[in-house]
Amino acid sequence: MRIVYIINSLNGGGAERPLPDIVAQMRRRGHDVRVLALARKAGNAVAWLKDAGIAHEILSPHPDKFASFRTTLAAVRRHAPDLIWTSLTRATLYGQMAGVMLRRPVISWQHNAYLRPWNRRILHATHRLTDLWVADSRFVAKCTAQQLNVPERDVITWPLFTAQAHMPQATPWTGPDGGAVFRLGTLGRLEHQKNYGLLVQAMAYLRDHAPQCRIHLDIGGEGSLAPQLQARIAALGLDNVTLSGFQADPFTYCAGLHGYVQPSLFEGLCIALHEAMQAGVPSIVTPVGAMADVIKDGETGLFLSPPTPERLASLLLRLYNNPSLCARMGAAARKQVLSAYDLNAITAQADMVLGRAEQLVAARVGAMRTSARHPTPIR
């Protein structure tokens, strides 16, 4: 098949990071894939596509403005796909309309358990224009069926993380002896969803109530809240928090940590958490989205509930003061991820989805041939 994969941007977030693996699975089955991005945005994902040799096109000349539907439709026509694949709401709406106009089947990703109210209403109204919905986790699949009123048979799961045992592993925390610093990290867009303001408050609380503890937080990512977070860090006079910007190599980043924290208000699969677990790093997360299923509280990580600065500070001190607990949870997390997300398991899920895609295309081609042989008479 010729597949056109329409995505909002090449920003470098959770929808873009797995693109090389997704396209690799499609290519494995002999399909030709071209990525069409409606905007460049930060463009952090461009290098990933180039490294993987993935043909791609940015449709808008302005980095921060999305291409129009007219421009997008022209690009889709130019590449004459058998199948349109979409990711994120705007790209999905464009893809759905293009699918109707070009009589091509449409498959759409859902990456998040939460949709903004306006997006949810629009996709609820247009969900039948997508032939098959693909969710990045069982939790998101359930939310998609409920929120968009999609029949469960039309939602299928393809986890967007593949475990790789050869990736760097973290060195377990051995305790504060000798002035060692506990390196705490997190990866994600600096946006409201990630709730990073809570992390800054927790670090201020630790400084004031446990000044003897040497814990340093690094927040890896870019986003609209970067200036606000930096201003808050400066106003509180914190020297135990760093904003390090976008991390092109999340595997090496995670391997340099003693603990990972994700205080999100809502999530889908949360690839960054899986990368930390793969590195053998114990995590503290809010039990939202698929994170509530992935983390086993007290075994592979700790649940931040309630999500308050005081509660987070207490959990951090628990890790800081218990090197054996850190080592045990980190090892269990790595074992769980390598087992649940090994290449064979993910390939089986990908084959299930791509098999359905191939059936959709075959059925559409057959219907078009029948229509050509038996045209509707003009009255």
N, C-alpha and C positions, 0 to 999 in steps of 0.2 A: 504494500500500500504506500501511497504518497500521503504523508501526514503533515498538516500544518498545525503547529503548536502555538497558540496565541496566549501571551501572558502580559500582564499589566506593564511590568518594567523589568529591568535587569539590575535592580537595586542591590540584591545580595542577601535578601531575607530568606525565611523558611520555605517560601514557594519556589525560589530560584536555586537554592543550594543543592537540592537533589536532582536538578535537571540532567547533569551528565549521566547519573545512574539510570534515570528514567529512559533517556534516549538510548543508552547502551542496551537496555532490555528490548526496546523496539527494534533496534538494528539487529540484535541477535536473531530475531524472527524474520529478518530480511526486509524490513520496512525502511523507507527513506523519510527523514524527518527534517523539517525546517522550522526554526523558532522565529516567530514574529513578535517583537516587543512593542507595545504601544508607546513606551517612553523609555529613555535611558535611565533617568533618575541618577543615583550615585554611580551606577555602572560597575559595581563591585563584582557582578556575576559574569561580566564580559570575558575576563581572563579564564574563568572556568570553562566557558563554552569554547574559547579558542584552544585551550589545552586539550579538550576532548575532541577537537575537530568537528564541532557541531555548526552547521550552516545556520546563520542567524541574521536578522535584519531589524534595525531600529527604525520604526515608521515615522516618528516625529523628529523634526529638526531641532526642536527645543528640548533640552534635557528634562525639564520639569513639567512639560505639557504633554498630555496624551494625544495620540493621533486621532483624527476623526474617524467615524465609521466609514465614510466614503473612501478615505485613504486605505483603511484596513481592508475593505472589500476589494479594492483594486489589487492589493497585494495578494490576497487569497486567490482571486481569479487568475493572477499571473502565474501562480504556482500550481494551479489545477489539482487540488488535493482530492484524494478519495475519502478522506476523513478529516474533520476539524476537531482538534483537541484544545480545551481551554483551561485557564487557571486564573482564579480571582474574578471578582464580580464584573468589572467593566469588560474584561476580555471575554468573559462568558456571554454577556449580553451581545457583544459584537459577533461572537462566534455563532450564537443562536440565530441571529438575523441573517448572517451569511449562509448558514446551513439551510434556512428556508429558501433564500433566493437562489442558491446554487444546487439545491436538492441534494445535499450531502449530510450524512449522519454526524452528530455532534456528541462528543464525550467531554464531561466537565469535572474538574477536580473540586473537592471541598477540603480545605486545609484547616479550618478552624471551627470550633464548637459555637463560636459567637459570630453572628452577622449583625452589622449595624441595622437598626430598625428599617431604614429606607431600603437598604440592599435586600433585606429579608423579604420585604413586601414585593419588591420587583421580581426577585427570583421565585417567590411563591407563585406569582402570576405567570411567569414564563417557563416554569420547570419542565413542562411537557415538550418544549423545544429542544431540550437535551435528551438524547436517546439513552444515555447511560451516565449515572453519577458515580464518581470514584472518590472514596474517602481515604484519608491518610491513616485512619485508625478505626477500630470498632466503635469507639465512643463517638467520633465525628460522623460515622455512618448512621448511627442511631439518631443523632441530632439532625442530620440532613433529612432523614425520613420524616421526622416530627415537624421540623420548622418549615420545610418546603412542601409538605404533603406529598412526598414522593413515595410510591410503592416500594416496599423493602426489596422486591426483586430487581428494581432498577437502581439500587445502590450497592456497590461492591467495594471491598477494601483492598488497598494496595499500600502497605506501610512504606513510608518514604525514608527508610533508614536501613542500610545494609551493614551488619557488623563485620569488622575486619580485624582479625586477631593480631595482625602484624603492626597495627598502629601503635604509636608510643604509649607507654604506660607511666602513670604517675608514681613518684616515690612516696610511700605512705608517711604520714605525719608521725614523728618520733617523740614529740613533746617539746616544751619550751626551754629545755636545758640549753645552756650556752647562748641564750638570747635569740634562739631560732624564731622566725616569724611564720605564723600560720597563714598561708596564701589562699585566700578565698576569692572565687571568681564567678562571673556570670556572663552569658552571651545573649545578645538580642537587640532588637530595634529599641532605641530610646524613645518609646512612645508610652501613652497612658496604660495600655494593656499590660506592660511588663512590671508596672508598679515599683520602679526603681527608687522612687522617693522614699519608700519604706526602708530600703537598704541604707540610705544615707542617714535616716533617723536612728536606725539600729546601731550604726557605727558611732554616732554621737553619744548614744546611751552607753555603749561599751566604754568609750573614752571617759565618761563621767562617773560610771559606777564600777568599772573593773579596769582601772588604768594600768594595772600590772600585766594585763594580757596583751600580747603582741600579735594582733590579727590585722592583716591588711586586705582590704577589698579592692579588686580591680573589676571595673565594668567595661566589657568589650562590646562595642557597637556604636552605631551612628543613629541619628534621628532628630526630630524637631525639638525634643526636650533637652538636648545636650546643653544649650546655654543656661537653661533653668536649673538643671542639676549642678552644673559647674558653679553657678552663682550661689546655690544653697551650700555646697561644700565649702566655698570660700567664706560665706557668712558665718558658718559654724566653726571655722578655723580647723577643719579636719585635715590631718596629715596622714590618715590611715585609709584614705579612699582615693583611687585614681580612675579617671576616664581615659581608657587607652585607645578608643576608636575601633574601627572595623578590624576584625581579625581574619585575614585571608586563609590562615591555616588553623582551624579550630582544634585539630587533633593535637598539635604541638602545644597550643594554648592550654587545653585541658590537662595535658600531661604535666604541666608546670604547676598544678594546683594541689592543695591539700583538701579543699572542700569546694563544692559547687552549690550555688543558691539560685532558686528561680521562684520569686514571689508573685508570679503573674496573677492577674484577676481572672483571666480565661486563657485557654490554650487549645491547640489541636494535639498533634503528636508530640511536639516540642523536640525537634531534632537535637538541639544543643544539649539537652539533658541526657539523651542517649549517647552523645559523644563523650560526655563527662563520665557516664557509667562505664562505657567501653574502656576508658583510660584507667578505671579502677578508683574513681574518686567518689567518696560519700557525698550525698546531696541533701539539701534542705529545700523542700518545695511546698507550695500551696497545693492541696489535693483537688485540683481543677483539671478539666479536660482529661486527656489520656494519661496525664501524670499520676492521677489517682489510681489508675490501673497498673502503671509501670512500676511505681515505687511501692515496696512493701515496708510499711512504717516500722522502724526499729530493726529491719533486716538489711535492706539495701539503701536506706535513707531515712529521713525524718520528715514528718508532715508539719508544716507551719500552720497551725490552727489553734487559736485564732491568729490571723495575720497582723500582729502588732509588733512594734519595735522591741518591746520588752520580751515578748515570746521568742522572737528571732534571736535576740541577744542571749537568752537562756540556752537555746539550742546550740548556738555557736560556742558558748562556754562548755557545753556538754562534749562537743567534739574536741575542743581545744585541750580539755583536761583528761581526755580518754583516748590516747593513741591506739590502744588495742581495739576499741570500738570503731575508730576510723578505718583501721586496716581490715577488720572483719567485714564491715559494711561495704567498703570499696571492693574487696575481693568478691563478695556476693553479688554486687551490682554488675561487675564485669562478667561473671559467670552467667548471670541471667540474660544479659543483652546478647552475648555470644551465642547462647542457645536459642533464644527466641527470634533473633534477627539474622541468622546465618544465611549465606548466599542461597542455599538450596530452598529454604523456606520462602525467602522473598521472591526468588525466581518462580516458584510454584504459584504464588499470588499474582505475579506479573503475567504469567502465562494464562491464568484464569481470566484476567481483565482483557488482555490482548486477544485471546480467543473469542471473547464476546464482541470485541471491536471488529474482528475479521468477519464474524457472522453478520454484524450490522451492515458492513460494506457489501458483502455478498448479497444480502437481501435487498439492499437499495439498488444495486446494479441489476438484479433480476427484475425488480419492479419497473425500472426504467426501460428495460428491454421489452417487457410485456406491454408497457404503455406505448412504445414506439411501433410495435406490431399491430396494436389495436387502438388507434387513436380515438378519442372521444369525438363523435360526430358533431359538427357545427350546426346548430339549430337556428 
